[in-house]
Amino acid sequence: MTADREAALLAEVPDGLFIGGVWRPASEGRTLRVFDPATGEAVKTIADASVADGTAALDAAVAAFPEWSRTPARERAELLRRTFDLLQERKEDIALLMTIEMGKPLAEARGEVVYGGEFIRWFSEEAAHVQGRYGANPEGTGRMIVSQHPVGPCYLITPWNFPLAMATRKIAPALAAGCTVVIKPAELTPLTTLFFVKLLEEAGLPAGVVNVLTTSSSGKVSEPIIRDPRLRKLSFTGSTPVGQRLLEQAAEGVLRTSMELGGNAPFVVFDDADLDKAVDGAMAAKFRNIGQACTAANRFIVHRSVADEFARRVTERVQNFRIGRGTEDGVTIGPLIDDRAVAKAAALVEDAVGRGAQLRTGGKAVDGPGTFYEPTVVSDVRPGSDILREEIFGPVLAIIPFDDEDDAVRIANDTEYGLVSYVYTENLARGQRMIERLETGMMGLNMGVVSNAAAPFGGWKFSGLGREGGAEGIHEYLQTKYTLTPNPFA
């Protein structure tokens, strides 16, 4: 991987805001710098939007909505399909760009290009399949027509950990449904979104249909947009506390909301589990994206009779990981996103060990440059440890033993979160019981990865509202109208 190639790619990324079909500087002339977390070095300077820029972006989305909402579904679908094809042509560049700004190993970044692209392809196919219904009312006095309509201009807020996939799984269904959008990527990883919207532009995106705000003042810029009565939809992926604040703001305008918030995923291994499969699943569920995923397994709840063997096997695997910049060959663990993430992982491990947990491997930050933390395994984690309550968002695998099925269910459900769970058992009846008993919106049964563009992604409890992906995903951007007409035979 050459420095010249990276420099050439970064030069291709727009450095302005995209408003009304035009790339432009921030109105106040402010800029922000984007850093490579593996080196700590700034890689690009881009526009830093103000409140006025946010208003201009919403103005553009509102102005474009009437025409875009009337655009035939097939035309909207073809735009998305052309974008998908362009994404495939530039997949290596997009993967490299994600690795530069976010830090994930290049192999994982390539996987995200595939995953993110599938949302574009899926919703290009869903655009023409939005259906209503027609039929007589029970009294026979009239005919009922139920139709679906785009909800209106949308504000989309994406996180830093999956810079492409989080953008595509919000933008694609919105455009497929006939909505216009303003998207605000995370300050830490905005470059992938800028590059992706450039591809949309190349595919023929009409002016104002998608608008991009990059800013270091997220709350200040976002609140006036959310409170503007012209906005009709808010979609946010991020932490639960921020999501709660946004929901309060959205309540004023009674906005449609999609909230994909925090997680505290249990990974339950029963005594009859195939341990080889369970260990493979654990590696995928925990260390994908360096543990920085809302779907990452947070608590490994393992039957006491196999807990030591499970811990030994995962420790052996973890000790073979290679730490480094994601562009280097063979690297499996890249940097965490910033110093705060490193400090949080260190504090959670220190608290667990201080309460009696056994440190099997890792357990400390790696000297810079970059924000690296050793992949870590702790076993025999005691009740009350912070690591059991807080989302780790780092490469730390924490093991808690359990004695029976009821005990496992109690521990797994002992959290305000309910995004995803993972269960390993060879007992079909037990697996079915766990589907019924675990309080999560998604579940992997003998599977360590559940995300798929064709499936409804979302959680229960404090993990959020609404669904992204699947047939359900496009309905988050549609509203239902019922019309009664007279009986034509009366």
C-alpha positions as CSV (number, residue, x, y, z in Angstrom):
1,M,0.0,0.0,0.0
2,T,1.8,3.2,-1.1
3,A,1.6,6.6,0.4
4,D,1.1,8.0,-3.1
5,R,-2.0,5.9,-3.6
6,E,-3.5,7.1,-0.3
7,A,-2.7,10.7,-1.1
8,A,-4.3,10.4,-4.6
9,L,-7.4,8.8,-3.1
10,L,-7.8,11.5,-0.4
11,A,-7.4,14.2,-3.0
12,E,-10.5,12.7,-4.7
13,V,-12.7,13.1,-1.7
14,P,-14.7,16.4,-1.8
15,D,-13.8,18.8,1.0
16,G,-17.0,20.8,0.9
17,L,-20.6,20.5,2.0
18,F,-23.0,19.1,-0.6
19,I,-26.1,21.3,-0.6
20,G,-28.6,21.6,-3.5
21,G,-26.4,19.7,-5.8
22,V,-23.4,21.9,-5.3
23,W,-20.1,21.3,-3.4
24,R,-19.4,24.4,-1.4
25,P,-17.4,25.6,1.6
26,A,-19.0,26.3,4.9
27,S,-20.7,29.6,5.1
28,E,-18.5,30.8,8.0
29,G,-15.4,29.5,6.3
30,R,-14.7,27.1,9.2
31,T,-12.9,23.8,8.6
32,L,-12.2,20.6,10.5
33,R,-9.5,18.1,10.3
34,V,-9.9,14.3,9.9
35,F,-7.3,12.0,11.5
36,D,-5.9,8.5,10.9
37,P,-6.3,6.8,14.3
38,A,-3.4,4.5,13.5
39,T,-0.9,7.3,13.3
40,G,-2.6,10.3,14.9
41,E,-1.9,12.3,11.8
42,A,-4.3,14.6,10.0
43,V,-5.2,13.2,6.6
44,K,-7.6,15.9,5.2
45,T,-9.2,19.2,6.0
46,I,-12.9,19.6,5.1
47,A,-15.7,22.1,5.6
48,D,-17.2,22.6,9.1
49,A,-20.9,23.4,8.8
50,S,-22.7,26.0,10.8
51,V,-26.3,26.3,11.8
52,A,-26.9,28.4,8.6
53,D,-25.5,25.6,6.5
54,G,-27.9,23.2,8.2
55,T,-30.8,25.4,7.3
56,A,-29.6,25.7,3.7
57,A,-29.3,21.9,3.5
58,L,-32.9,21.4,4.8
59,D,-34.1,24.2,2.4
60,A,-32.6,22.2,-0.5
61,A,-34.2,18.9,0.7
62,V,-37.6,20.5,1.1
63,A,-37.4,22.1,-2.3
64,A,-36.5,18.9,-4.0
65,F,-39.1,16.7,-2.3
66,P,-42.2,17.4,-4.4
67,E,-40.5,16.4,-7.7
68,W,-38.5,13.5,-6.2
69,S,-41.6,12.0,-4.5
70,R,-43.4,12.0,-7.8
71,T,-40.5,10.4,-9.7
72,P,-41.5,6.9,-10.8
73,A,-40.3,4.1,-8.6
74,R,-38.4,2.5,-11.4
75,E,-36.4,5.7,-12.0
76,R,-35.5,5.8,-8.3
77,A,-34.5,2.2,-8.4
78,E,-32.3,2.7,-11.5
79,L,-30.4,5.5,-9.8
80,L,-29.7,3.3,-6.8
81,R,-28.6,0.4,-9.1
82,R,-26.2,2.7,-11.0
83,T,-24.8,3.8,-7.7
84,F,-24.3,0.1,-6.7
85,D,-22.4,-0.5,-9.9
86,L,-20.2,2.5,-9.3
87,L,-19.5,1.3,-5.8
88,Q,-18.4,-2.1,-7.1
89,E,-16.0,-0.3,-9.5
90,R,-14.5,1.7,-6.7
91,K,-14.7,-0.9,-3.9
92,E,-10.9,-1.1,-3.3
93,D,-10.7,2.7,-3.0
94,I,-13.6,2.9,-0.6
95,A,-12.2,0.1,1.5
96,L,-8.9,1.9,1.8
97,L,-10.6,5.2,2.6
98,M,-12.5,3.6,5.5
99,T,-9.3,2.0,6.8
100,I,-7.5,5.4,6.7
101,E,-10.2,7.3,8.6
102,M,-11.6,4.7,10.9
103,G,-8.7,2.2,11.4
104,K,-10.4,-1.2,10.7
105,P,-8.2,-3.8,8.9
106,L,-8.4,-3.6,5.1
107,A,-10.0,-7.1,4.9
108,E,-12.8,-6.0,7.2
109,A,-13.2,-2.7,5.2
110,R,-13.7,-4.7,2.0
111,G,-16.3,-6.7,3.8
112,E,-18.1,-3.5,4.8
113,V,-18.1,-2.4,1.1
114,V,-19.9,-5.6,0.3
115,Y,-22.3,-5.2,3.2
116,G,-23.0,-1.5,2.6
117,G,-23.5,-2.2,-1.1
118,E,-26.1,-4.7,-0.4
119,F,-28.4,-2.1,1.1
120,I,-28.2,-0.1,-2.1
121,R,-29.0,-3.2,-4.2
122,W,-31.7,-4.4,-1.8
123,F,-33.6,-1.1,-1.7
124,S,-33.2,-0.6,-5.5
125,E,-35.3,-3.7,-5.7
126,E,-37.7,-2.7,-3.0
127,A,-38.5,0.7,-4.6
128,A,-40.9,-0.8,-7.1
129,H,-42.5,-3.2,-4.6
130,V,-44.2,-0.8,-2.3
131,Q,-47.8,-2.0,-2.2
132,G,-51.2,-0.9,-0.9
133,R,-54.5,-2.7,-0.9
134,Y,-58.1,-2.4,-2.1
135,G,-61.3,-4.0,-0.9
136,A,-64.8,-3.6,0.2
137,N,-65.5,-2.5,3.8
138,P,-67.3,-5.1,5.9
139,E,-70.6,-3.2,5.6
140,G,-70.5,-3.2,1.9
141,T,-71.1,0.5,1.7
142,G,-67.8,1.5,0.2
143,R,-64.4,0.5,-1.1
144,M,-61.2,1.0,1.0
145,I,-58.0,2.1,-0.7
146,V,-54.8,1.8,1.5
147,S,-51.8,3.5,-0.1
148,Q,-48.2,4.3,0.9
149,H,-46.6,7.7,0.5
150,P,-43.1,9.1,1.2
151,V,-42.9,10.6,4.7
152,G,-41.1,13.7,3.5
153,P,-37.7,15.4,4.1
154,C,-35.5,13.3,6.4
155,Y,-32.5,14.0,8.6
156,L,-30.0,11.1,8.9
157,I,-27.3,11.0,11.6
158,T,-24.7,8.3,11.2
159,P,-21.9,7.0,13.5
160,W,-18.2,6.6,13.0
161,N,-17.8,2.9,13.2
162,F,-19.3,1.7,9.9
163,P,-18.8,4.8,7.7
164,L,-20.2,3.3,4.5
165,A,-22.9,0.8,5.7
166,M,-24.5,3.2,8.1
167,A,-24.9,5.8,5.3
168,T,-26.2,3.3,2.7
169,R,-28.7,1.7,5.0
170,K,-30.3,5.1,5.7
171,I,-29.9,6.8,2.3
172,A,-31.0,3.9,0.2
173,P,-34.4,3.2,1.7
174,A,-35.2,6.9,2.0
175,L,-34.5,7.5,-1.7
176,A,-36.3,4.3,-2.7
177,A,-39.4,5.5,-0.8
178,G,-39.3,8.9,-2.5
179,C,-37.9,10.9,0.4
180,T,-35.2,13.6,0.2
181,V,-32.5,13.7,2.9
182,V,-29.9,15.7,4.8
183,I,-27.2,13.4,6.1
184,K,-24.7,14.3,8.8
185,P,-21.8,11.8,9.1
186,A,-19.8,11.5,12.3
187,E,-17.1,14.1,12.7
188,L,-14.5,11.4,13.1
189,T,-15.2,9.6,9.9
190,P,-16.9,11.8,7.3
191,L,-14.7,11.1,4.3
192,T,-16.4,7.8,3.2
193,T,-19.9,9.5,3.2
194,L,-18.5,12.4,1.1
195,F,-17.0,9.9,-1.4
196,F,-20.2,7.8,-1.5
197,V,-22.4,10.9,-2.2
198,K,-20.0,11.8,-5.0
199,L,-20.8,8.4,-6.5
200,L,-24.5,9.1,-6.1
201,E,-23.9,12.4,-8.0
202,E,-22.1,10.5,-10.8
203,A,-25.0,8.2,-11.0
204,G,-27.4,11.1,-11.8
205,L,-28.7,12.2,-8.4
206,P,-31.0,15.2,-8.9
207,A,-30.0,18.4,-7.0
208,G,-31.2,18.6,-3.4
209,V,-32.3,15.0,-3.1
210,V,-29.3,14.2,-0.9
211,N,-27.4,16.9,1.0
212,V,-24.4,16.4,3.2
213,L,-23.3,18.3,6.3
214,T,-19.9,17.7,8.0
215,T,-19.5,19.5,11.2
216,S,-17.7,19.6,14.6
217,S,-20.8,21.1,16.2
218,S,-23.2,18.2,15.8
219,G,-25.7,19.2,18.5
220,K,-25.7,22.9,17.7
221,V,-26.3,22.2,13.9
222,S,-28.7,19.3,14.4
223,E,-31.2,20.8,16.8
224,P,-32.6,23.5,14.6
225,I,-33.0,21.0,11.8
226,I,-34.9,18.6,14.0
227,R,-37.1,21.3,15.4
228,D,-37.9,22.7,12.0
229,P,-41.6,21.9,11.2
230,R,-40.7,21.0,7.6
231,L,-38.7,18.0,8.7
232,R,-40.7,14.8,8.9
233,K,-38.3,12.0,9.7
234,L,-35.2,11.5,11.9
235,S,-33.0,8.5,11.8
236,F,-30.1,8.2,14.2
237,T,-27.5,5.5,15.0
238,G,-25.4,6.1,18.1
239,S,-25.4,6.1,21.8
240,T,-28.6,5.7,23.9
241,P,-28.1,9.0,25.9
242,V,-27.8,11.0,22.6
243,G,-30.7,9.2,21.1
244,Q,-32.8,10.1,24.1
245,R,-32.0,13.8,23.7
246,L,-32.8,13.6,20.0
247,L,-36.2,11.9,20.7
248,E,-37.0,14.8,23.1
249,Q,-36.3,17.3,20.3
250,A,-38.2,15.2,17.7
251,A,-41.3,15.1,20.0
252,E,-42.0,18.7,19.3
253,G,-42.7,18.1,15.6
254,V,-44.1,14.6,16.2
255,L,-41.4,13.2,13.8
256,R,-41.2,9.7,12.6
257,T,-38.1,8.3,14.2
258,S,-35.7,5.4,13.7
259,M,-33.3,5.0,16.6
260,E,-30.5,2.4,16.5
261,L,-28.9,2.8,19.9
262,G,-26.6,1.0,22.3
263,G,-26.2,-2.7,23.0
264,N,-25.0,-5.1,25.7
265,A,-25.1,-8.3,23.7
266,P,-25.0,-11.6,25.6
267,F,-23.2,-14.5,24.0
268,V,-24.5,-17.7,25.7
269,V,-22.6,-21.0,25.4
270,F,-24.4,-24.1,26.8
271,D,-22.7,-27.2,27.9
272,D,-23.9,-29.1,24.8
273,A,-22.5,-26.5,22.4
274,D,-20.1,-27.4,19.7
275,L,-17.1,-25.5,21.2
276,D,-15.3,-25.2,17.9
277,K,-18.2,-23.4,16.4
278,A,-18.8,-21.4,19.5
279,V,-15.2,-20.2,19.5
280,D,-15.4,-19.3,15.8
281,G,-18.6,-17.4,16.5
282,A,-17.0,-15.6,19.5
283,M,-14.2,-14.3,17.4
284,A,-16.6,-12.9,14.8
285,A,-19.1,-11.6,17.3
286,K,-16.5,-9.9,19.5
287,F,-13.6,-8.8,17.4
288,R,-15.3,-7.7,14.2
289,N,-14.5,-4.0,13.7
290,I,-12.0,-4.2,16.6
291,G,-15.0,-4.7,18.9
292,Q,-16.4,-1.4,17.9
293,A,-19.9,-2.5,16.9
294,C,-23.3,-2.2,18.5
295,T,-23.8,-5.9,17.7
296,A,-20.5,-6.9,19.3
297,A,-20.9,-9.6,22.0
298,N,-20.4,-7.8,25.3
299,R,-20.9,-10.6,27.9
300,F,-19.9,-14.2,27.2
301,I,-22.1,-16.2,29.4
302,V,-20.6,-19.7,29.4
303,H,-21.8,-22.9,31.3
304,R,-19.5,-23.5,34.2
305,S,-18.6,-27.0,33.0
306,V,-17.1,-25.7,29.7
307,A,-16.1,-22.2,30.8
308,D,-12.4,-23.0,31.4
309,E,-12.0,-24.8,28.1
310,F,-13.8,-22.0,26.2
311,A,-11.6,-19.4,27.9
312,R,-8.5,-21.4,27.0
313,R,-9.5,-21.7,23.4
314,V,-10.5,-18.1,22.9
315,T,-7.3,-16.9,24.6
316,E,-5.2,-19.0,22.3
317,R,-6.9,-17.4,19.3
318,V,-6.6,-13.9,20.7
319,Q,-2.9,-14.3,21.3
320,N,-2.4,-14.9,17.6
321,F,-3.9,-11.6,16.6
322,R,-1.6,-9.1,15.0
323,I,-2.0,-5.4,16.0
324,G,-1.2,-2.6,13.5
325,R,-2.3,-0.1,11.0
326,G,-5.1,-1.7,9.0
327,T,-3.4,-1.3,5.7
328,E,-0.5,-3.6,6.7
329,D,-0.6,-7.2,5.6
330,G,-1.9,-9.7,8.2
331,V,-3.2,-7.1,10.6
332,T,-6.3,-8.3,12.4
333,I,-6.6,-5.6,15.2
334,G,-6.4,-2.0,14.2
335,P,-6.6,1.1,16.4
336,L,-9.6,2.2,18.5
337,I,-11.2,5.3,17.2
338,D,-9.6,7.7,19.8
339,D,-8.0,8.1,23.2
340,R,-11.3,8.1,25.0
341,A,-12.1,4.6,23.6
342,V,-8.7,3.3,24.8
343,A,-9.2,4.8,28.3
344,K,-12.7,3.3,28.5
345,A,-11.5,-0.2,27.6
346,A,-8.6,0.1,30.1
347,A,-11.0,1.3,32.9
348,L,-13.5,-1.5,32.3
349,V,-10.8,-4.2,32.4
350,E,-9.1,-2.6,35.5
351,D,-12.5,-2.6,37.3
352,A,-13.2,-6.3,36.4
353,V,-9.8,-7.5,37.5
354,G,-10.0,-5.4,40.7
355,R,-13.2,-7.2,41.5
356,G,-11.6,-10.7,41.1
357,A,-11.8,-11.5,37.4
358,Q,-8.8,-13.4,35.9
359,L,-6.8,-11.6,33.2
360,R,-6.0,-14.3,30.6
361,T,-4.3,-12.1,28.0
362,G,-3.9,-8.4,27.0
363,G,-5.2,-5.8,29.3
364,K,-3.3,-2.7,28.5
365,A,-2.9,0.1,25.9
366,V,-0.2,-0.1,23.3
367,D,2.4,2.7,23.1
368,G,1.7,5.1,20.3
369,P,1.6,6.5,17.8
370,G,-2.0,5.6,17.3
371,T,-4.8,4.6,19.7
372,F,-4.3,0.9,20.1
373,Y,-5.5,-1.4,22.9
374,E,-4.4,-5.0,23.2
375,P,-7.0,-7.7,22.4
376,T,-8.0,-8.9,25.9
377,V,-9.7,-11.9,27.6
378,V,-10.9,-11.8,31.2
379,S,-12.7,-14.7,32.8
380,D,-14.7,-15.3,36.0
381,V,-16.1,-11.8,35.8
382,R,-17.9,-11.0,39.1
383,P,-21.4,-9.6,39.4
384,G,-21.4,-5.9,39.8
385,S,-18.5,-5.3,37.4
386,D,-18.8,-2.3,35.2
387,I,-18.0,-4.4,32.1
388,L,-21.3,-6.3,32.6
389,R,-23.3,-3.1,32.5
390,E,-21.5,-0.8,30.0
391,E,-21.0,-1.3,26.3
392,I,-17.3,-2.1,25.9
393,F,-16.8,-1.0,22.3
394,G,-13.3,-2.4,22.2
395,P,-11.4,-5.7,21.8
396,V,-12.2,-7.1,25.3
397,L,-13.9,-10.5,25.7
398,A,-15.4,-10.9,29.2
399,I,-16.5,-14.4,30.4
400,I,-19.2,-15.0,33.1
401,P,-20.0,-18.6,34.2
402,F,-23.5,-19.9,34.7
403,D,-25.1,-23.0,36.1
404,D,-28.4,-23.7,34.3
405,E,-30.7,-22.3,31.6
406,D,-32.7,-20.1,34.0
407,D,-29.4,-18.7,35.3
408,A,-28.2,-17.9,31.7
409,V,-31.5,-16.2,30.8
410,R,-31.5,-14.1,34.0
411,I,-27.9,-12.9,33.3
412,A,-28.5,-12.3,29.6
413,N,-31.7,-10.2,30.2
414,D,-30.2,-8.3,33.2
415,T,-29.6,-5.1,31.1
416,E,-31.7,-2.2,29.9
417,Y,-30.4,-3.0,26.4
418,G,-31.9,-5.5,23.9
419,L,-30.3,-5.2,20.5
420,V,-28.9,-8.7,19.7
421,S,-28.1,-12.0,21.4
422,Y,-26.1,-15.0,20.5
423,V,-26.8,-18.6,21.6
424,Y,-24.8,-21.8,21.0
425,T,-26.5,-25.1,21.7
426,E,-27.0,-28.3,19.9
427,N,-30.4,-28.8,21.6
428,L,-33.1,-27.7,19.2
429,A,-35.8,-27.3,21.9
430,R,-33.5,-25.2,24.0
431,G,-32.6,-23.0,21.0
432,Q,-36.3,-22.4,20.5
433,R,-36.8,-21.6,24.1
434,M,-34.1,-19.1,24.0
435,I,-35.7,-17.4,21.0
436,E,-38.7,-16.9,23.1
437,R,-37.0,-15.9,26.4
438,L,-34.2,-13.6,25.4
439,E,-35.2,-9.9,25.3
440,T,-33.5,-8.8,22.1
441,G,-34.6,-7.6,18.7
442,M,-32.2,-9.9,16.9
443,M,-30.6,-13.3,17.7
444,G,-27.9,-15.5,16.2
445,L,-28.6,-19.2,17.0
446,N,-25.2,-20.9,16.4
447,M,-24.2,-17.9,14.4
448,G,-21.8,-15.2,15.3
449,V,-22.9,-12.6,12.7
450,V,-26.5,-11.6,12.1
451,S,-26.5,-8.5,10.0
452,N,-28.0,-8.7,6.5
453,A,-29.5,-6.2,4.2
454,A,-32.5,-8.4,3.7
455,A,-33.2,-8.7,7.4
456,P,-34.8,-6.1,9.8
457,F,-32.0,-4.7,12.0
458,G,-33.1,-3.2,15.3
459,G,-33.5,-3.7,19.0
460,W,-35.8,-3.7,22.0
461,K,-35.8,-1.7,25.2
462,F,-33.1,1.0,25.3
463,S,-31.6,-0.3,22.1
464,G,-33.9,1.7,20.0
465,L,-37.0,2.1,17.8
466,G,-37.8,1.0,14.3
467,R,-35.9,-1.3,11.8
468,E,-33.3,-0.8,9.1
469,G,-33.0,-3.3,6.3
470,G,-35.4,-5.9,5.0
471,A,-39.0,-5.2,3.8
472,E,-39.5,-3.3,7.1
473,G,-36.7,-0.9,6.3
474,I,-38.5,1.0,3.5
475,H,-41.6,1.3,5.5
476,E,-39.7,3.5,8.0
477,Y,-39.8,6.1,5.2
478,L,-43.4,5.7,4.2
479,Q,-46.7,6.8,5.7
480,T,-50.1,5.1,5.2
481,K,-53.2,6.8,3.8
482,Y,-56.6,5.2,3.9
483,T,-59.3,6.4,1.5
484,L,-62.9,5.4,1.4
485,T,-64.9,5.6,-1.8
486,P,-68.6,4.9,-2.5
487,N,-69.7,1.4,-3.4
488,P,-69.6,1.5,-7.2
489,F,-72.5,-0.9,-7.4
490,A,-74.8,1.0,-5.1
